[in-house]
Amino acid sequence: MQSKKRNKKFKNNDLLILVSVIIFMACVSLLAGILPKNDKPKLIGFSFMENDKFGFMDKTGKIKIPAMYDERIYSFSEKLAAVSLNGKHGYIDKTGEQKIKMEFDSARSFSEKFAVVSIDGNYGYINANGNFEIPAQFEDARSFHDGLAAVKIGGVWGYIDKKGSIKINPQYSAAANFSNGLAAVEKDGFWGIINKKGAIIAEIEYQEISKSFADSLILAKKGEYYGYIDKKGNLAIDFNYGDAAPFSENLAKTSQNGLYGYIDKKGNFAIYGAYSECSDFSEGLAFAAASGTEGIPSYFVIDKKGSIIMSAQFTGYRNFKNGFAAVSIGDKWGIIDKKGSYVVNPQYYAISDFESGLAIVRLENKVGVIDKKGGIAIEIKYENNDSLNYYGLSMVME
């Protein structure tokens, strides 16, 4: 009798465990659909230039694709990268094998499993096999975002879905990508915001408007002044700033009477206007220059209370990213950490942001890659074709 009771108890426990597992898996599945996906692009290597041709190397500097293409390789998506050769465009994989023929007049990176290509002046969309999902029939086209893509028909812009059906009739002189269910559109020189049904969320009456809707408040310009509206198109902060930027880390830089400060989302000054120039906040810190200074600004670093964390000494900067910031003294660039200590002394003519612990550097007319300790990760020997903006090396993301 005790054995039967014990077996029954075990069966009940097994049933309880089974039910618990089912409930747990259901919760995991539900959360997977609710929580945002971690789809942030990651660094996989570098596009490099030799003899005015471009190739691809991995993060260690090992060449995977020889320099043979006419344009730099920007990114891999759907495991493919767009490349150009002798005026034609196609797609290769990370081994350099051609996966889609070099038969297009232009080709862009894949987005949401579709890539924009053109033939004979008409734009359409292909899949990862190189087959047209939407025929080349548009005067111009943008990539898919939020399931919709902007296309130009008859000189004006509208939006299509992934079946090629028109969802928002062409009527705009310019149309930005959808972001978080909203898109900025222009008509007769003024900007507004629509939703995915084409309904107007913010009236088309602004001289400028932000094209990103990740934040709850949207920067706009009305007349000569900047202010902020919410995602329903309602006025959130009055239009009374001579210059302004989108919110970053819940603060936005704004200027009145030529002086910059930072406001919160209620429109109150969190840091009063006292700077001739300043940056957005990034990782809790921002660069600023004191008012009344002449000549080349000398930037210091402040926290969100406006306290000076690092004294004025920098003639240039790149915002903090991944715990580091590139800064210049005179015409030489180095890297500091968030305590203000140099991890790389000023010695380079240019430095990029760090990604995956690596940054591109330029020394005279050659470029290479360093790690977070300043060690040479890829020899500084590659050609550089633009001393200000573009590197002979550029980061390739996936």
ABEGO torsion letter per residue (X at the ends): XAAAAAAAAAAAAAAAAAAAAAAAAAAAAAAAAABBBBABBBBAEBBBBBGGBBBBBBAAGBBABBBABABBBABBBGGBBBBBBGGBBBBBBAAGBBABBBABABBBBBBGGBBBBBBGGBBBBBBAAGBBABBBABABBBBBBGGBBBBBBGGBBBBBBAAGBBABBBABABBBBBBGGBBBBBBGGBBBBBBAAGBBABBBABABBBABAABABBBBBBEABBBBBBAAGBBABBBABABBBBBBGGBBBBBBGGBBBBBBAAGBBABBBABABBBBBBGGBBBBBBBGBBEBBBBBBBBAAGBBABBBABABBBBBBGGBBBBBBEABBBBBBAAGBBABBBABABBBBBBGGBBBBBBEABBBBBBAAGBBABBBABBBABAAABBABBBBBX
